[in-house]
Every structure is written in C-alpha cells, then in structure tokens.
Amino acid sequence: MSVEFLVASAIGALTAAGIYLTLRGRTFPVVLGIAMLSYAINAFLFSMGRLVVDQPPIYDPEAAGYTDPLPQALVLTAIVISFGMSALVVVLALRAYLESGSDHVDAEPKDQAMPRDGRHKGEGDAR
Amino acid sequence: MNLMIVPILVPAIIAALCLFRPIRLSRWARRLSLGSTLVILISALLLFLSARDGTISTYELGDWPAPFGIVMVLDRLSAMMVLLTSLLALAVLGHAVMTGLDRRGWHFHPLFQFQLLGLNGAFLTGDLFNLFVFFEVLLIASYGLMLHGQGAERLHAGVKYVVVNLVGSTLFLIAVGILYGVTGTLNMADMAQRVAEASPGDQPLIRAGAQLLMAVFALKAALLPLHLWLPQTYARTSAPVAALFAILTKVGVYSILRVTILIFGEDAGAVAWAPAGWMLPASILSIAAGFIGVLAARRMRVLSAFAVIGSTGTLLVAVSVFEPAATSAALYYLPHSTLAGAMLFLVTDLIVRGRSEGEDWLRPGAPFAGMAQLSALFLLAAIAMAGLPPLSGFIGKLLILDATAANHAAPWIWGAILGGTFLAILGLARAGSTLFWKSADGEMIPGAKALQPRVFVPAWGLFALLAALTVFAGPASDYAEATVQQIYDRGAYIDAVLGTDRSGS
C-alpha cells in the first residue's frame, strides 16, 4: 500500500470519527470530536505540501530536492490554535456542567415560558 | 505607509499591558483601553483619507516581497471597514465603561482590544492564511467577551458558540489547504492569478475549496441555514458585547466580497462566481427568517438578534447578486446595518437596566425613570432597523431595490425586502408599544434608580452616525461606487500587491 493511501485513509477515518462525535448530544464526545477533527486537519494540511520522503525543507547545498516548508509552518500555527481552543472548550464544558448540573449540549435553562416574577436579571444597575 | 500597522499593533500592545495585575485592578485599564481605541480611530481616519483617492497601498511585514511574505493591503473597502469598526468600538466601549459592565470581570479590556486587533487585521490582510489567523484572534477574543459576566445561561450558549466556530475554523483550514495544494500560494493577489490560469483538471478542486470557504464566511455572516448559532449567542451575552458583535457578521460579508470578487471573479473560468448560485436564495430566506423572528421574539435581546440576521440577510442579497451596482448599494447599506444593529442592542440594554429587576421579557411592566428618552431612542433605532424614511436604512434599501430591478430574481428580492420590512415594522412596533405604552399606566417602581444622563451618550452617538450617513448619503454612495470600481478592477489590486512599483516598504 502506498503512503498516499495510508495518509488519505487515516485523514478520512479521523474526519469521519470527528464528525460523528461532534454531532453527539453530550459535551464530552463533542470535545473529543473536535480534537479528532483538528488532528485530521493537521494531517491534511501537512499532506497538502505533497508527500515527499527524505527531503529537507530548508536550504541544504547537497540536497537533490526539497519538500514544501510552508505547510509545516501552517500546521504549527494550526496546532497551537487548536490546542488552545481544545483547552478552552474543555474548561467551558466543565463550567457549564458544574453550573447547571447537565452536560447536554442542548440543556436549556428554563426560559421557554415567561416567568411571573422577573427572574432573569440583567447586568446590574448603572453606576 | 507604515500607519497601516497602527490599528493592529496598538491594540496588541495595550491588551498585553492591560493584563498586568496592577494595571488590571486600577483605573488605568479603562484609560488605556479608551486611549487605544481613540488612537485606532484617529489612525483609521487617516487611513481612510489616504485611501480616498483610490491608491492601493501595501505594507510588507518584515520587508519580505509579496507572494512570499505576509502583506497588508489598504484599499477603499478595507479603509471603510476599519473606520466603521473603530467608530463602533468607541461607542460600545463608552457604553460598557459608563454602565460598569467592564467591572463585572477581570479581562474585559484586554479581550476588547484583542477583538479590535482581530477585526482590523482581518480587514487589512492580503493573505488567506493570515485571514484565518485574524479570524481566530477575533473569535478567541469574542469567546471571552461573550462569556464576560458569566451565568449558567451564558455558559451554555457559550459552549455552543465555541463549538460551532471551532467547526467553522476547521472548515476554513480545509478550504485554505485545498486552495494552497492546488495553487501553491496563499497570497490573495497571487492566488487570483493562479486560479485564473488553473488547468481544467484542477478546477473541480478549486471549486470545492471556494465553496467551502464561502460556507465558512456564510457561517460568520449568519446566512440561512448557518444562522442558528446567532440568536442564542447574541441574546445570552451582555447587550454591549452583542452590539460589538454586529460587526462580526460583517467580517463574513467583507470576506465574501473580497475573496469572491478578487479570486473567484469573472476571470476565474469555470469557478467564476461559484457561490452566487446558492447564496442568493439563502440570503432571501435569511431575510424571512430574521424578520419573522423579530415578530415572534418574546425577549428584547432575542428580538434584536433576529433583527441583525434579517438586516445582514438584506445586505447579503445585494452582495450575492455580484453586480457592480448592487455591490455599491450593499456597501452603502453595510455601515448602516452595522450601526443600526448596534444601536438597537445598546438601547435594549438601557431599557433592560431601567426596567424593574432588569428583565428583558417583552411584557408590560411598571413605568421606569428615563422612559421618555428611551422611547425616543427605541423609536429611532426601530426606524433605522426597519429601514423607514427618513433614516439611512430607507436609502440603503431603495438603492438595493433599484440595483436589483433588472435581475432575473427581482420579484423574489423585492418581495423579500419589502415583506421583511413590513414584518420588521410590525415586530418593532409591537415591542415598542408593549414596552412604553402598556407600561405607562401603573405605578412607578418605588426607589428605582434613574439612569445617569451620560449613559445615553453612546446610543445617541450611534444615532448621530446614522443621521450623518443619511445627510451625507450623496458622498457616501459616491464613495461606495468608487470602492466598487476599485474592487472589481482586479488587475490594479494584483499590480499593487505583486507589482514592482510598490508604494510601501
């Protein structure tokens, strides 16, 4: 099997798993799904520079050819951003769970019916 | 032309300064934040003046030549967007400071500055991956701002907002990856050239990349059916933040305009105007969904959020026709739509603060202090939002109707815009009469604090901008027309970015 087939099927499997998990109803699978999606994207971006074996990305006087260095830089940026975002979404999901006691993505605070007394407070009074 | 970097560099430095503990806890955070916003406003004005004569100036970061390094590009469209952002930011920041919203958490000012950094960067960059990075900057700041003040409701809406936008960013990366893989460049001007020269075998991939990219921008612009995140997010966050977010949907609109016309424009062969086919019906449906939502809303912030969807839909109808006349009408309507949406949110916030226990349900309550002035403000904001004369919304809608009259979809466009306006009038009139007339009888809440007169200033300021847009409608639409000529003249943009006689560096 060629390297291309392996990389492509790995990206496909990761994306499929990511999409499935992102569509789940609880926040934990959703977070995992987003992590999977971001792994898939990292591999995808990397392979967009074409898969080259054993070639340097930067100048080397003895090199016969080069691999594209730009996707590697892009992947680095994407990794940093997705790592930070995963951390944020984990903390956010935890806080939402702790504050409302439900980790369902669709957990609705009871505001569908108009309350008789004004329970929904605003931001507080003007100074 | 190094002034171009000021709207990006200043907020970055000030945001970092505001994070320091001694500054964060003192009055200096406010002063620094206000000062930085003023500096950005002044530099935006200067940039606007310098771009007015039609020169496209570029600034190469680190002096790397254009297709290899990152380049900032300033033309009329970018200058207009940066100026609009800074005007809106000043009003919102003023409102947040005067109502004490910024004291309800530690990091309001740094987040606000990072938000400005992301917005200005997105408007000024000439590089597709850089656009992604600035999108991320503004989104990350918006996550923080959206959660500012906290509460269980806001956290739950925040989880959804963050997840939706993370998926959006993922799609953005896929699209950028595909386009880079096919064209081998990320510079927008360079990509425009390469897409025009692409071989037939590459065109399906470019097409896929283009559609994905447009889907992401449509998600930011809250185009139907990608609008579902918006009402909850805007209704659950604090109203001044939602007012600032009125420009976030316009980042999507700006990106659609810039990328489609430049890269996937008429020279692009088989991929030319790729998104136009589905964007027009989707934006017509957005108008319907937005203004029906206005009519159905039972909370004031939900009402304002749906009004933003409807108004952005109106804007996108004019954009998705992709004809110069319609685009110029859209560029006149764009600042109006932003300012009107923001004003509606600020007025909503003032009303919620004035009412008993700060409730934002649309139901009669006890009368409250400052009702007279608030009802006047609400009336003006409603007129602006619905697009009634004499304010600029009317002129903007008229321009859009006029520009689309010859289009094959004209009956649909006219029906949607006029029907949407009618629904908006009904919804806003119902809300206003419930809030002000039905509340007017009954007893005043004992001991209710009156709002200080100065908290009304930012909302009146936004109204003054709308009035200026109405009074100077002639020069404004001339500017929009000149802008459209400039952005449809792709050769000039490409020459300015890649050519040898660069005015920058």
HADDOCK unambig.tbl for C-alpha pairs under 7 A between the chains (distance, minus, plus):
assign (segid A and resid 38 and name CA) (segid B and resid 170 and name CA) 6.70 0.50 0.50
assign (segid A and resid 41 and name CA) (segid B and resid 170 and name CA) 6.87 0.50 0.50
assign (segid A and resid 41 and name CA) (segid B and resid 174 and name CA) 6.57 0.50 0.50
assign (segid A and resid 45 and name CA) (segid B and resid 177 and name CA) 5.33 0.50 0.50
assign (segid A and resid 48 and name CA) (segid B and resid 177 and name CA) 6.14 0.50 0.50
assign (segid A and resid 48 and name CA) (segid B and resid 181 and name CA) 4.85 0.50 0.50
assign (segid A and resid 49 and name CA) (segid B and resid 181 and name CA) 6.34 0.50 0.50
assign (segid A and resid 89 and name CA) (segid B and resid 159 and name CA) 6.95 0.50 0.50
assign (segid A and resid 92 and name CA) (segid B and resid 155 and name CA) 6.99 0.50 0.50
assign (segid A and resid 92 and name CA) (segid B and resid 159 and name CA) 6.31 0.50 0.50
assign (segid A and resid 93 and name CA) (segid B and resid 159 and name CA) 6.30 0.50 0.50
assign (segid A and resid 96 and name CA) (segid B and resid 152 and name CA) 6.28 0.50 0.50
assign (segid A and resid 96 and name CA) (segid B and resid 155 and name CA) 5.31 0.50 0.50
assign (segid A and resid 96 and name CA) (segid B and resid 156 and name CA) 5.71 0.50 0.50
assign (segid A and resid 99 and name CA) (segid B and resid 152 and name CA) 5.59 0.50 0.50
assign (segid A and resid 100 and name CA) (segid B and resid 152 and name CA) 6.01 0.50 0.50
assign (segid A and resid 109 and name CA) (segid B and resid 153 and name CA) 6.10 0.50 0.50
assign (segid A and resid 118 and name CA) (segid B and resid 357 and name CA) 6.32 0.50 0.50
assign (segid A and resid 118 and name CA) (segid B and resid 359 and name CA) 5.61 0.50 0.50
assign (segid A and resid 120 and name CA) (segid B and resid 359 and name CA) 5.74 0.50 0.50
assign (segid A and resid 121 and name CA) (segid B and resid 357 and name CA) 5.97 0.50 0.50
assign (segid A and resid 121 and name CA) (segid B and resid 358 and name CA) 5.22 0.50 0.50
assign (segid A and resid 121 and name CA) (segid B and resid 359 and name CA) 5.81 0.50 0.50
assign (segid A and resid 122 and name CA) (segid B and resid 352 and name CA) 6.67 0.50 0.50
assign (segid A and resid 122 and name CA) (segid B and resid 353 and name CA) 6.71 0.50 0.50
assign (segid A and resid 122 and name CA) (segid B and resid 358 and name CA) 4.62 0.50 0.50
assign (segid A and resid 122 and name CA) (segid B and resid 359 and name CA) 6.32 0.50 0.50
assign (segid A and resid 124 and name CA) (segid B and resid 353 and name CA) 6.95 0.50 0.50
assign (segid A and resid 125 and name CA) (segid B and resid 353 and name CA) 6.06 0.50 0.50
assign (segid A and resid 126 and name CA) (segid B and resid 99 and name CA) 4.72 0.50 0.50
assign (segid A and resid 126 and name CA) (segid B and resid 100 and name CA) 6.48 0.50 0.50
assign (segid A and resid 126 and name CA) (segid B and resid 451 and name CA) 6.30 0.50 0.50
assign (segid A and resid 127 and name CA) (segid B and resid 99 and name CA) 6.14 0.50 0.50
assign (segid A and resid 127 and name CA) (segid B and resid 100 and name CA) 6.33 0.50 0.50
